[in-house]
Amino acid sequence: MIIGAHIMLQSRDDKADQAFLTEVLKLASVEEGDGFLIFGLPPAEVAIHEADKNDIHQLFLMCDDIHAFVADMEQRGISTTPPANRGWGTLTEITLPGGGMLGVYQPHHKRPKAKAVAAKKKKAPARKAAKKPAKKNAKNAAKKKKKAKRR
């Protein structure tokens, strides 16, 4: 089944946008070679909206305090649009270093609980039965012989 989502952002300046995600948004990443980074994201959600066309997808990041987020971006010299309450959330857009726009909003809607993805468990190697120390075995054998003689 589904274990996550992979989102691709197209950029005219991918290195600047990678630096933004790393240094400003503090997203962890792994390198897949040649400087290609894949960033981790917090839990996500997906919604289907009615539209006149298919194949139109939007990406929004969510934050817990839109006004603090905008203040932080402005302090870093990053352009934002004024926060606007859209009912479902308060939305701003930031301009990425590569020139693209990225929506960020503080949700006002209900949020589903994140689905935990169970990691595949590796089978533990079979355990061998523990052997009793030789002294104990000898003592037990001697006790059994004594009991047998008494009978």
N, CA, C and O atoms as a GROMACS GRO file, in nm:
protein
  604
    1MET      N    1   0.084  -0.120   0.000
    1MET     CA    2   0.000   0.000   0.000
    1MET      C    3   0.088   0.125   0.000
    1MET      O    4   0.210   0.117  -0.012
    2ILE      N    5   0.026   0.237   0.013
    2ILE     CA    6   0.097   0.366   0.010
    2ILE      C    7   0.181   0.380   0.136
    2ILE      O    8   0.133   0.358   0.247
    3ILE      N    9   0.308   0.418   0.118
    3ILE     CA   10   0.397   0.438   0.233
    3ILE      C   11   0.440   0.583   0.248
    3ILE      O   12   0.511   0.616   0.343
    4GLY      N   13   0.400   0.670   0.155
    4GLY     CA   14   0.439   0.810   0.161
    4GLY      C   15   0.407   0.878   0.030
    4GLY      O   16   0.338   0.822  -0.055
    5ALA      N   17   0.458   0.997   0.013
    5ALA     CA   18   0.439   1.073  -0.110
    5ALA      C   19   0.572   1.135  -0.149
    5ALA      O   20   0.651   1.173  -0.063
    6HIS      N   21   0.597   1.144  -0.277
    6HIS     CA   22   0.717   1.210  -0.327
    6HIS      C   23   0.670   1.328  -0.411
    6HIS      O   24   0.599   1.310  -0.510
    7ILE      N   25   0.709   1.447  -0.373
    7ILE     CA   26   0.665   1.570  -0.439
    7ILE      C   27   0.784   1.628  -0.513
    7ILE      O   28   0.892   1.641  -0.456
    8MET      N   29   0.764   1.663  -0.638
    8MET     CA   30   0.873   1.722  -0.717
    8MET      C   31   0.843   1.869  -0.741
    8MET      O   32   0.736   1.904  -0.791
    9LEU      N   33   0.937   1.954  -0.706
    9LEU     CA   34   0.927   2.096  -0.737
    9LEU      C   35   1.023   2.126  -0.851
    9LEU      O   36   1.141   2.089  -0.844
   10GLN      N   37   0.976   2.190  -0.954
   10GLN     CA   38   1.061   2.228  -1.067
   10GLN      C   39   1.115   2.368  -1.038
   10GLN      O   40   1.041   2.455  -0.992
   11SER      N   41   1.243   2.390  -1.066
   11SER     CA   42   1.304   2.519  -1.033
   11SER      C   43   1.405   2.560  -1.138
   11SER      O   44   1.474   2.477  -1.196
   12ARG      N   45   1.412   2.690  -1.163
   12ARG     CA   46   1.514   2.744  -1.253
   12ARG      C   47   1.648   2.760  -1.182
   12ARG      O   48   1.751   2.778  -1.246
   13ASP      N   49   1.645   2.751  -1.046
   13ASP     CA   50   1.768   2.760  -0.968
   13ASP      C   51   1.758   2.658  -0.855
   13ASP      O   52   1.736   2.693  -0.739
   14ASP      N   53   1.776   2.532  -0.890
   14ASP     CA   54   1.755   2.424  -0.794
   14ASP      C   55   1.850   2.432  -0.675
   14ASP      O   56   1.809   2.401  -0.563
   15LYS      N   57   1.973   2.472  -0.696
   15LYS     CA   58   2.069   2.480  -0.585
   15LYS      C   59   2.026   2.585  -0.483
   15LYS      O   60   2.038   2.562  -0.362
   16ALA      N   61   1.978   2.699  -0.528
   16ALA     CA   62   1.932   2.804  -0.436
   16ALA      C   63   1.808   2.757  -0.360
   16ALA      O   64   1.795   2.784  -0.241
   17ASP      N   65   1.718   2.688  -0.429
   17ASP     CA   66   1.597   2.640  -0.362
   17ASP      C   67   1.630   2.527  -0.264
   17ASP      O   68   1.567   2.516  -0.160
   18GLN      N   69   1.728   2.442  -0.297
   18GLN     CA   70   1.772   2.338  -0.203
   18GLN      C   71   1.830   2.403  -0.077
   18GLN      O   72   1.802   2.359   0.034
   19ALA      N   73   1.911   2.507  -0.096
   19ALA     CA   74   1.968   2.577   0.018
   19ALA      C   75   1.858   2.639   0.104
   19ALA      O   76   1.867   2.637   0.227
   20PHE      N   77   1.755   2.693   0.040
   20PHE     CA   78   1.642   2.752   0.112
   20PHE      C   79   1.573   2.646   0.198
   20PHE      O   80   1.545   2.670   0.316
   21LEU      N   81   1.545   2.531   0.140
   21LEU     CA   82   1.477   2.425   0.216
   21LEU      C   83   1.563   2.376   0.332
   21LEU      O   84   1.512   2.343   0.438
   22THR      N   85   1.695   2.373   0.310
   22THR     CA   86   1.788   2.327   0.414
   22THR      C   87   1.808   2.432   0.523
   22THR      O   88   1.792   2.403   0.641
   23GLU      N   89   1.843   2.553   0.482
   23GLU     CA   90   1.885   2.655   0.578
   23GLU      C   91   1.770   2.734   0.639
   23GLU      O   92   1.775   2.769   0.757
   24VAL      N   93   1.668   2.761   0.561
   24VAL     CA   94   1.558   2.845   0.611
   24VAL      C   95   1.446   2.759   0.670
   24VAL      O   96   1.403   2.782   0.783
   25LEU      N   97   1.399   2.660   0.593
   25LEU     CA   98   1.289   2.577   0.643
   25LEU      C   99   1.338   2.462   0.732
   25LEU      O  100   1.257   2.392   0.794
   26LYS      N  101   1.470   2.443   0.739
   26LYS     CA  102   1.533   2.344   0.828
   26LYS      C  103   1.484   2.202   0.801
   26LYS      O  104   1.464   2.124   0.894
   27LEU      N  105   1.463   2.168   0.673
   27LEU     CA  106   1.420   2.033   0.638
   27LEU      C  107   1.543   1.942   0.626
   27LEU      O  108   1.643   1.980   0.566
   28ALA      N  109   1.535   1.825   0.683
   28ALA     CA  110   1.642   1.726   0.672
   28ALA      C  111   1.639   1.667   0.532
   28ALA      O  112   1.534   1.663   0.467
   29SER      N  113   1.756   1.621   0.485
   29SER     CA  114   1.762   1.565   0.350
   29SER      C  115   1.863   1.452   0.344
   29SER      O  116   1.946   1.435   0.433
   30VAL      N  117   1.855   1.377   0.235
   30VAL     CA  118   1.956   1.277   0.201
   30VAL      C  119   2.003   1.309   0.060
   30VAL      O  120   1.926   1.357  -0.023
   31GLU      N  121   2.131   1.282   0.034
   31GLU     CA  122   2.184   1.306  -0.100
   31GLU      C  123   2.182   1.176  -0.178
   31GLU      O  124   2.225   1.072  -0.129
   32GLU      N  125   2.132   1.184  -0.299
   32GLU     CA  126   2.123   1.068  -0.386
   32GLU      C  127   2.233   1.068  -0.491
   32GLU      O  128   2.227   0.989  -0.586
   33GLY      N  129   2.331   1.153  -0.478
   33GLY     CA  130   2.442   1.160  -0.574
   33GLY      C  131   2.435   1.286  -0.656
   33GLY      O  132   2.326   1.338  -0.684
   34ASP      N  133   2.550   1.337  -0.696
   34ASP     CA  134   2.562   1.457  -0.778
   34ASP      C  135   2.489   1.578  -0.718
   34ASP      O  136   2.442   1.664  -0.792
   35GLY      N  137   2.480   1.584  -0.585
   35GLY     CA  138   2.416   1.698  -0.520
   35GLY      C  139   2.265   1.696  -0.522
   35GLY      O  140   2.202   1.793  -0.480
   36PHE      N  141   2.204   1.587  -0.571
   36PHE     CA  142   2.058   1.577  -0.577
   36PHE      C  143   2.006   1.542  -0.438
   36PHE      O  144   2.038   1.436  -0.384
   37LEU      N  145   1.926   1.631  -0.380
   37LEU     CA  146   1.877   1.612  -0.243
   37LEU      C  147   1.729   1.573  -0.243
   37LEU      O  148   1.650   1.622  -0.323
   38ILE      N  149   1.695   1.482  -0.152
   38ILE     CA  150   1.555   1.447  -0.126
   38ILE      C  151   1.528   1.489   0.017
   38ILE      O  152   1.597   1.447   0.110
   39PHE      N  153   1.426   1.574   0.035
   39PHE     CA  154   1.394   1.631   0.166
   39PHE      C  155   1.282   1.555   0.235
   39PHE      O  156   1.185   1.512   0.172
   40GLY      N  157   1.298   1.538   0.364
   40GLY     CA  158   1.193   1.479   0.446
   40GLY      C  159   1.090   1.586   0.481
   40GLY      O  160   1.124   1.703   0.497
   41LEU      N  161   0.966   1.545   0.493
   41LEU     CA  162   0.858   1.636   0.530
   41LEU      C  163   0.783   1.580   0.650
   41LEU      O  164   0.785   1.459   0.675
   42PRO      N  165   0.716   1.667   0.724
   42PRO     CA  166   0.630   1.617   0.831
   42PRO      C  167   0.510   1.545   0.770
   42PRO      O  168   0.496   1.544   0.648
   43PRO      N  169   0.424   1.484   0.853
   43PRO     CA  170   0.307   1.416   0.798
   43PRO      C  171   0.230   1.506   0.701
   43PRO      O  172   0.227   1.628   0.718
   44ALA      N  173   0.170   1.446   0.601
   44ALA     CA  174   0.102   1.520   0.495
   44ALA      C  175  -0.043   1.474   0.484
   44ALA      O  176  -0.083   1.376   0.546
   45GLU      N  177  -0.117   1.543   0.404
   45GLU     CA  178  -0.255   1.506   0.374
   45GLU      C  179  -0.282   1.540   0.229
   45GLU      O  180  -0.211   1.621   0.170
   46VAL      N  181  -0.384   1.480   0.172
   46VAL     CA  182  -0.421   1.507   0.033
   46VAL      C  183  -0.572   1.526   0.029
   46VAL      O  184  -0.646   1.459   0.100
   47ALA      N  185  -0.616   1.619  -0.054
   47ALA     CA  186  -0.760   1.645  -0.070
   47ALA      C  187  -0.791   1.653  -0.218
   47ALA      O  188  -0.707   1.697  -0.297
   48ILE      N  189  -0.910   1.612  -0.257
   48ILE     CA  190  -0.955   1.619  -0.395
   48ILE      C  191  -1.056   1.733  -0.404
   48ILE      O  192  -1.153   1.737  -0.329
   49HIS      N  193  -1.031   1.826  -0.496
   49HIS     CA  194  -1.120   1.940  -0.517
   49HIS      C  195  -1.182   1.931  -0.656
   49HIS      O  196  -1.117   1.889  -0.751
   50GLU      N  197  -1.307   1.970  -0.666
   50GLU     CA  198  -1.374   1.973  -0.796
   50GLU      C  199  -1.307   2.078  -0.885
   50GLU      O  200  -1.273   2.187  -0.838
   51ALA      N  201  -1.288   2.045  -1.013
   51ALA     CA  202  -1.224   2.139  -1.106
   51ALA      C  203  -1.275   2.115  -1.248
   51ALA      O  204  -1.332   2.010  -1.277
   52ASP      N  205  -1.253   2.212  -1.335
   52ASP     CA  206  -1.291   2.199  -1.476
   52ASP      C  207  -1.190   2.116  -1.554
   52ASP      O  208  -1.222   2.064  -1.661
   53LYS      N  209  -1.066   2.102  -1.502
   53LYS     CA  210  -0.960   2.028  -1.570
   53LYS      C  211  -0.896   1.930  -1.474
   53LYS      O  212  -0.900   1.948  -1.352
   54ASN      N  213  -0.838   1.826  -1.530
   54ASN     CA  214  -0.757   1.733  -1.451
   54ASN      C  215  -0.611   1.777  -1.458
   54ASN      O  216  -0.576   1.870  -1.531
   55ASP      N  217  -0.527   1.710  -1.382
   55ASP     CA  218  -0.381   1.728  -1.384
   55ASP      C  219  -0.336   1.867  -1.340
   55ASP      O  220  -0.232   1.915  -1.385
   56ILE      N  221  -0.412   1.930  -1.254
   56ILE     CA  222  -0.369   2.056  -1.193
   56ILE      C  223  -0.352   2.026  -1.044
   56ILE      O  224  -0.448   1.999  -0.972
   57HIS      N  225  -0.228   2.029  -1.000
   57HIS     CA  226  -0.197   1.994  -0.861
   57HIS      C  227  -0.127   2.111  -0.795
   57HIS      O  228  -0.049   2.182  -0.859
   58GLN      N  229  -0.155   2.130  -0.668
   58GLN     CA  230  -0.091   2.238  -0.593
   58GLN      C  231  -0.026   2.180  -0.468
   58GLN      O  232  -0.074   2.082  -0.412
   59LEU      N  233   0.082   2.243  -0.427
   59LEU     CA  234   0.151   2.204  -0.305
   59LEU      C  235   0.146   2.321  -0.208
   59LEU      O  236   0.182   2.434  -0.243
   60PHE      N  237   0.102   2.294  -0.087
   60PHE     CA  238   0.104   2.392   0.020
   60PHE      C  239   0.175   2.328   0.139
   60PHE      O  240   0.148   2.212   0.173
   61LEU      N  241   0.262   2.401   0.202
   61LEU     CA  242   0.316   2.358   0.331
   61LEU      C  243   0.224   2.415   0.438
   61LEU      O  244   0.158   2.516   0.415
   62MET      N  245   0.220   2.351   0.553
   62MET     CA  246   0.136   2.398   0.664
   62MET      C  247   0.225   2.438   0.781
   62MET      O  248   0.331   2.378   0.804
   63CYS      N  249   0.182   2.538   0.854
   63CYS     CA  250   0.255   2.581   0.973
   63CYS      C  251   0.154   2.599   1.086
   63CYS      O  252   0.033   2.603   1.064
   64ASP      N  253   0.205   2.611   1.207
   64ASP     CA  254   0.114   2.625   1.322
   64ASP      C  255   0.086   2.771   1.358
   64ASP      O  256  -0.008   2.798   1.434
   65ASP      N  257   0.164   2.865   1.306
   65ASP     CA  258   0.142   3.007   1.336
   65ASP      C  259   0.185   3.089   1.214
   65ASP      O  260   0.303   3.116   1.196
   66ILE      N  261   0.090   3.126   1.130
   66ILE     CA  262   0.121   3.193   1.003
   66ILE      C  263   0.188   3.328   1.024
   66ILE      O  264   0.277   3.366   0.948
   67HIS      N  265   0.146   3.401   1.126
   67HIS     CA  266   0.203   3.534   1.149
   67HIS      C  267   0.349   3.524   1.194
   67HIS      O  268   0.432   3.605   1.153
   68ALA      N  269   0.380   3.426   1.278
   68ALA     CA  270   0.520   3.405   1.320
   68ALA      C  271   0.603   3.359   1.200
   68ALA      O  272   0.718   3.399   1.185
   69PHE      N  273   0.544   3.275   1.115
   69PHE     CA  274   0.615   3.228   0.995
   69PHE      C  275   0.648   3.345   0.902
   69PHE      O  276   0.761   3.358   0.856
   70VAL      N  277   0.548   3.430   0.876
   70VAL     CA  278   0.570   3.546   0.788
   70VAL      C  279   0.675   3.640   0.847
   70VAL      O  280   0.761   3.690   0.775
   71ALA      N  281   0.669   3.664   0.978
   71ALA     CA  282   0.767   3.751   1.043
   71ALA      C  283   0.907   3.693   1.028
   71ALA      O  284   1.003   3.766   1.002
   72ASP      N  285   0.921   3.561   1.044
   72ASP     CA  286   1.050   3.496   1.029
   72ASP      C  287   1.102   3.509   0.886
   72ASP      O  288   1.220   3.537   0.865
   73MET      N  289   1.015   3.490   0.787
   73MET     CA  290   1.055   3.502   0.647
   73MET      C  291   1.098   3.646   0.615
   73MET      O  292   1.200   3.667   0.548
   74GLU      N  293   1.021   3.743   0.663
   74GLU     CA  294   1.054   3.883   0.637
   74GLU      C  295   1.187   3.921   0.703
   74GLU      O  296   1.265   3.997   0.646
   75GLN      N  297   1.212   3.868   0.823
   75GLN     CA  298   1.337   3.894   0.893
   75GLN      C  299   1.455   3.839   0.812
   75GLN      O  300   1.565   3.892   0.820
   76ARG      N  301   1.433   3.734   0.736
   76ARG     CA  302   1.537   3.674   0.653
   76ARG      C  303   1.543   3.738   0.514
   76ARG      O  304   1.624   3.697   0.431
   77GLY      N  305   1.457   3.836   0.488
   77GLY     CA  306   1.457   3.903   0.359
   77GLY      C  307   1.385   3.826   0.250
   77GLY      O  308   1.409   3.847   0.131
   78ILE      N  309   1.297   3.735   0.290
   78ILE     CA  310   1.223   3.653   0.194
   78ILE      C  311   1.085   3.715   0.171
   78ILE      O  312   1.012   3.742   0.266
   79SER      N  313   1.052   3.736   0.046
   79SER     CA  314   0.927   3.800   0.009
   79SER      C  315   0.808   3.709   0.038
   79SER      O  316   0.810   3.590   0.007
   80THR      N  317   0.704   3.767   0.100
   80THR     CA  318   0.579   3.694   0.128
   80THR      C  319   0.461   3.780   0.087
   80THR      O  320   0.471   3.902   0.078
   81THR      N  321   0.349   3.715   0.062
   81THR     CA  322   0.225   3.790   0.041
   81THR      C  323   0.160   3.810   0.178
   81THR      O  324   0.187   3.733   0.270
   82PRO      N  325   0.075   3.910   0.192
   82PRO     CA  326   0.008   3.929   0.321
   82PRO      C  327  -0.078   3.807   0.354
   82PRO      O  328  -0.147   3.755   0.266
   83PRO      N  329  -0.077   3.760   0.479
   83PRO     CA  330  -0.162   3.648   0.516
   83PRO      C  331  -0.308   3.680   0.490
   83PRO      O  332  -0.357   3.788   0.525
   84ALA      N  333  -0.378   3.585   0.429
   84ALA     CA  334  -0.519   3.605   0.396
   84ALA      C  335  -0.599   3.486   0.448
   84ALA      O  336  -0.567   3.371   0.418
   85ASN      N  337  -0.703   3.516   0.527
   85ASN     CA  338  -0.790   3.411   0.579
   85ASN      C  339  -0.882   3.364   0.468
   85ASN      O  340  -0.964   3.441   0.418
   86ARG      N  341  -0.870   3.239   0.430
   86ARG     CA  342  -0.951   3.180   0.322
   86ARG      C  343  -1.063   3.093   0.377
   86ARG      O  344  -1.131   3.024   0.301
   87GLY      N  345  -1.082   3.093   0.508
   87GLY     CA  346  -1.183   3.008   0.570
   87GLY      C  347  -1.122   2.875   0.610
   87GLY      O  348  -1.124   2.840   0.728
   88TRP      N  349  -1.070   2.801   0.515
   88TRP     CA  350  -1.006   2.672   0.541
   88TRP      C  351  -0.868   2.688   0.605
   88TRP      O  352  -0.813   2.592   0.660
   89GLY      N  353  -0.812   2.811   0.596
   89GLY     CA  354  -0.680   2.839   0.654
   89GLY      C  355  -0.637   2.980   0.621
   89GLY      O  356  -0.697   3.046   0.536
   90THR      N  357  -0.534   3.026   0.689
   90THR     CA  358  -0.476   3.157   0.660
   90THR      C  359  -0.352   3.133   0.576
   90THR      O  360  -0.258   3.066   0.619
   91LEU      N  361  -0.352   3.190   0.454
   91LEU     CA  362  -0.254   3.158   0.352
   91LEU      C  363  -0.160   3.274   0.322
   91LEU      O  364  -0.202   3.390   0.318
   92THR      N  365  -0.034   3.242   0.302
   92THR     CA  366   0.065   3.333   0.246
   92THR      C  367   0.138   3.259   0.136
   92THR      O  368   0.132   3.136   0.130
   93GLU      N  369   0.204   3.330   0.050
   93GLU     CA  370   0.291   3.269  -0.048
   93GLU      C  371   0.429   3.329  -0.032
   93GLU      O  372   0.443   3.450  -0.014
   94ILE      N  373   0.529   3.245  -0.039
   94ILE     CA  374   0.667   3.292  -0.031
   94ILE      C  375   0.730   3.275  -0.170
   94ILE      O  376   0.693   3.186  -0.247
   95THR      N  377   0.824   3.362  -0.199
   95THR     CA  378   0.896   3.352  -0.325
   95THR      C  379   1.027   3.278  -0.298
   95THR      O  380   1.110   3.324  -0.220
   96LEU      N  381   1.044   3.165  -0.364
   96LEU     CA  382   1.165   3.086  -0.349
   96LEU      C  383   1.280   3.156  -0.422
   96LEU      O  384   1.256   3.234  -0.513
   97PRO      N  385   1.403   3.130  -0.383
   97PRO     CA  386   1.517   3.193  -0.450
   97PRO      C  387   1.518   3.169  -0.601
   97PRO      O  388   1.567   3.254  -0.676
   98GLY      N  389   1.466   3.055  -0.646
   98GLY     CA  390   1.460   3.026  -0.789
   98GLY      C  391   1.349   3.099  -0.861
   98GLY      O  392   1.336   3.086  -0.982
   99GLY      N  393   1.268   3.177  -0.787
   99GLY     CA  394   1.162   3.257  -0.848
   99GLY      C  395   1.023   3.198  -0.836
   99GLY      O  396   0.924   3.267  -0.860
  100GLY      N  397   1.013   3.070  -0.801
  100GLY     CA  398   0.882   3.006  -0.788
  100GLY      C  399   0.810   3.049  -0.662
  100GLY      O  400   0.871   3.096  -0.566
  101MET      N  401   0.679   3.032  -0.663
  101MET     CA  402   0.597   3.066  -0.547
  101MET      C  403   0.560   2.937  -0.474
  101MET      O  404   0.536   2.834  -0.537
  102LEU      N  405   0.556   2.944  -0.342
  102LEU     CA  406   0.519   2.830  -0.260
  102LEU      C  407   0.418   2.875  -0.156
  102LEU      O  408   0.446   2.966  -0.078
  103GLY      N  409   0.302   2.812  -0.154
  103GLY     CA  410   0.198   2.847  -0.057
  103GLY      C  411   0.227   2.783   0.078
  103GLY      O  412   0.268   2.668   0.087
  104VAL      N  413   0.204   2.860   0.183
  104VAL     CA  414   0.217   2.812   0.320
  104VAL      C  415   0.094   2.862   0.394
  104VAL      O  416   0.058   2.979   0.387
  105TYR      N  417   0.028   2.771   0.466
  105TYR     CA  418  -0.091   2.816   0.539
  105TYR      C  419  -0.102   2.753   0.676
  105TYR      O  420  -0.047   2.646   0.704
  106GLN      N  421  -0.175   2.824   0.762
  106GLN     CA  422  -0.210   2.774   0.894
  106GLN      C  423  -0.351   2.718   0.881
  106GLN      O  424  -0.445   2.794   0.860
  107PRO      N  425  -0.367   2.585   0.893
  107PRO     CA  426  -0.498   2.526   0.869
  107PRO      C  427  -0.601   2.563   0.976
  107PRO      O  428  -0.570   2.573   1.094
  108HIS      N  429  -0.725   2.584   0.928
  108HIS     CA  430  -0.839   2.602   1.018
  108HIS      C  431  -0.932   2.481   1.006
  108HIS      O  432  -1.028   2.468   1.082
  109HIS      N  433  -0.904   2.392   0.912
  109HIS     CA  434  -0.987   2.274   0.890
  109HIS      C  435  -0.942   2.160   0.980
  109HIS      O  436  -0.834   2.163   1.038
  110LYS      N  437  -1.028   2.058   0.991
  110LYS     CA  438  -0.991   1.938   1.066
  110LYS      C  439  -0.877   1.870   0.992
  110LYS      O  440  -0.866   1.880   0.870
  111ARG      N  441  -0.793   1.802   1.067
  111ARG     CA  442  -0.679   1.732   1.007
  111ARG      C  443  -0.686   1.585   1.044
  111ARG      O  444  -0.708   1.551   1.160
  112PRO      N  445  -0.666   1.499   0.947
  112PRO     CA  446  -0.665   1.356   0.979
  112PRO      C  447  -0.540   1.320   1.057
  112PRO      O  448  -0.438   1.388   1.048
  113LYS      N  449  -0.550   1.213   1.133
  113LYS     CA  450  -0.431   1.165   1.203
  113LYS      C  451  -0.337   1.105   1.100
  113LYS      O  452  -0.381   1.039   1.006
  114ALA      N  453  -0.210   1.126   1.118
  114ALA     CA  454  -0.110   1.071   1.027
  114ALA      C  455  -0.110   0.919   1.039
  114ALA      O  456  -0.116   0.865   1.149
  115LYS      N  457  -0.103   0.853   0.926
  115LYS     CA  458  -0.098   0.708   0.924
  115LYS      C  459   0.044   0.665   0.955
  115LYS      O  460   0.139   0.708   0.890
  116ALA      N  461   0.058   0.580   1.054
  116ALA     CA  462   0.190   0.529   1.087
  116ALA      C  463   0.227   0.422   0.986
  116ALA      O  464   0.146   0.335   0.955
  117VAL      N  465   0.346   0.430   0.936
  117VAL     CA  466   0.394   0.330   0.842
  117VAL      C  467   0.480   0.232   0.919
  117VAL      O  468   0.582   0.269   0.976
  118ALA      N  469   0.436   0.107   0.920
  118ALA     CA  470   0.511   0.005   0.992
  118ALA      C  471   0.633  -0.035   0.910
  118ALA      O  472   0.623  -0.068   0.792
  119ALA      N  473   0.746  -0.033   0.975
  119ALA     CA  474   0.869  -0.076   0.908
  119ALA      C  475   0.866  -0.228   0.898
  119ALA      O  476   0.817  -0.296   0.987
  120LYS      N  477   0.920  -0.278   0.788
  120LYS     CA  478   0.926  -0.423   0.774
  120LYS      C  479   1.024  -0.477   0.878
  120LYS      O  480   1.136  -0.429   0.891
  121LYS      N  481   0.977  -0.576   0.951
  121LYS     CA  482   1.061  -0.634   1.055
  121LYS      C  483   1.150  -0.742   0.995
  121LYS      O  484   1.104  -0.825   0.916
  122LYS      N  485   1.275  -0.739   1.032
  122LYS     CA  486   1.366  -0.843   0.991
  122LYS      C  487   1.351  -0.959   1.087
  122LYS      O  488   1.338  -0.940   1.208
  123LYS      N  489   1.354  -1.079   1.033
  123LYS     CA  490   1.343  -1.196   1.119
  123LYS      C  491   1.472  -1.210   1.199
  123LYS      O  492   1.582  -1.200   1.146
  124ALA      N  493   1.453  -1.232   1.327
  124ALA     CA  494   1.569  -1.253   1.414
  124ALA      C  495   1.623  -1.392   1.387
  124ALA      O  496   1.547  -1.484   1.358
  125PRO      N  497   1.753  -1.408   1.396
  125PRO     CA  498   1.809  -1.541   1.376
  125PRO      C  499   1.754  -1.637   1.481
  125PRO      O  500   1.729  -1.599   1.595
  126ALA      N  501   1.735  -1.763   1.440
  126ALA     CA  502   1.680  -1.863   1.532
  126ALA      C  503   1.777  -1.879   1.649
  126ALA      O  504   1.899  -1.882   1.632
  127ARG      N  505   1.719  -1.890   1.767
  127ARG     CA  506   1.802  -1.908   1.887
  127ARG      C  507   1.821  -2.056   1.914
  127ARG      O  508   1.728  -2.136   1.900
  128LYS      N  509   1.941  -2.091   1.952
  128LYS     CA  510   1.969  -2.229   1.989
  128LYS      C  511   1.933  -2.246   2.135
  128LYS      O  512   1.948  -2.153   2.215
  129ALA      N  513   1.886  -2.365   2.170
  129ALA     CA  514   1.854  -2.392   2.310
  129ALA      C  515   1.982  -2.380   2.392
  129ALA      O  516   2.087  -2.432   2.355
  130ALA      N  517   1.968  -2.312   2.504
  130ALA     CA  518   2.085  -2.295   2.591
  130ALA      C  519   2.122  -2.429   2.653
  130ALA      O  520   2.036  -2.502   2.701
  131LYS      N  521   2.249  -2.459   2.652
  131LYS     CA  522   2.296  -2.583   2.712
  131LYS      C  523   2.322  -2.558   2.860
  131LYS      O  524   2.370  -2.452   2.900
  132LYS      N  525   2.288  -2.661   2.940
  132LYS     CA  526   2.315  -2.649   3.083
  132LYS      C  527   2.462  -2.677   3.107
  132LYS      O  528   2.523  -2.759   3.038
  133PRO      N  529   2.517  -2.609   3.203
  133PRO     CA  530   2.657  -2.634   3.233
  133PRO      C  531   2.680  -2.781   3.268
  133PRO      O  532   2.591  -2.847   3.322
  134ALA      N  533   2.799  -2.833   3.239
  134ALA     CA  534   2.832  -2.975   3.261
  134ALA      C  535   2.815  -3.015   3.406
  134ALA      O  536   2.768  -3.126   3.435
  135LYS      N  537   2.853  -2.928   3.499
  135LYS     CA  538   2.842  -2.962   3.642
  135LYS      C  539   2.698  -2.990   3.679
  135LYS      O  540   2.670  -3.089   3.747
  136LYS      N  541   2.604  -2.905   3.633
  136LYS     CA  542   2.463  -2.924   3.666
  136LYS      C  543   2.414  -3.055   3.608
  136LYS      O  544   2.342  -3.130   3.675
  137ASN      N  545   2.452  -3.084   3.485
  137ASN     CA  546   2.409  -3.209   3.422
  137ASN      C  547   2.458  -3.329   3.501
  137ASN      O  548   2.384  -3.425   3.522
  138ALA      N  549   2.582  -3.324   3.545
  138ALA     CA  550   2.639  -3.435   3.622
  138ALA      C  551   2.565  -3.451   3.755
  138ALA      O  552   2.534  -3.563   3.796
  139LYS      N  553   2.536  -3.339   3.823
  139LYS     CA  554   2.464  -3.345   3.950
  139LYS      C  555   2.324  -3.401   3.930
  139LYS      O  556   2.280  -3.486   4.008
  140ASN      N  557   2.255  -3.356   3.826
  140ASN     CA  558   2.120  -3.405   3.798
  140ASN      C  559   2.122  -3.554   3.767
  140ASN      O  560   2.033  -3.628   3.811
  141ALA      N  561   2.219  -3.598   3.692
  141ALA     CA  562   2.230  -3.741   3.659
  141ALA      C  563   2.253  -3.823   3.786
  141ALA      O  564   2.195  -3.930   3.802
  142ALA      N  565   2.338  -3.772   3.876
  142ALA     CA  566   2.366  -3.842   4.002
  142ALA      C  567   2.240  -3.851   4.087
  142ALA      O  568   2.215  -3.955   4.148
  143LYS      N  569   2.161  -3.744   4.093
  143LYS     CA  570   2.037  -3.744   4.171
  143LYS      C  571   1.938  -3.845   4.115
  143LYS      O  572   1.872  -3.916   4.191
  144LYS      N  573   1.930  -3.852   3.984
  144LYS     CA  574   1.838  -3.948   3.920
  144LYS      C  575   1.878  -4.090   3.951
  144LYS      O  576   1.792  -4.175   3.974
  145LYS      N  577   2.010  -4.119   3.954
  145LYS     CA  578   2.058  -4.254   3.984
  145LYS      C  579   2.021  -4.292   4.127
  145LYS      O  580   1.977  -4.403   4.152
  146LYS      N  581   2.040  -4.195   4.222
  146LYS     CA  582   2.007  -4.222   4.363
  146LYS      C  583   1.861  -4.252   4.377
  146LYS      O  584   1.825  -4.346   4.449
  147LYS      N  585   1.773  -4.175   4.310
  147LYS     CA  586   1.630  -4.198   4.318
  147LYS      C  587   1.595  -4.335   4.260
  147LYS      O  588   1.510  -4.406   4.315
  148ALA      N  589   1.657  -4.370   4.153
  148ALA     CA  590   1.631  -4.499   4.087
  148ALA      C  591   1.672  -4.615   4.178
  148ALA      O  592   1.602  -4.716   4.183
  149LYS      N  593   1.784  -4.603   4.249
  149LYS     CA  594   1.830  -4.708   4.341
  149LYS      C  595   1.736  -4.726   4.456
  149LYS      O  596   1.715  -4.839   4.500
  150ARG      N  597   1.676  -4.616   4.506
  150ARG     CA  598   1.585  -4.622   4.621
  150ARG      C  599   1.458  -4.698   4.584
  150ARG      O  600   1.395  -4.758   4.672
  151ARG      N  601   1.420  -4.697   4.462
  151ARG     CA  602   1.294  -4.761   4.421
  151ARG      C  603   1.312  -4.904   4.414
  151ARG      O  604   1.218  -4.977   4.382
   0.00000   0.00000   0.00000
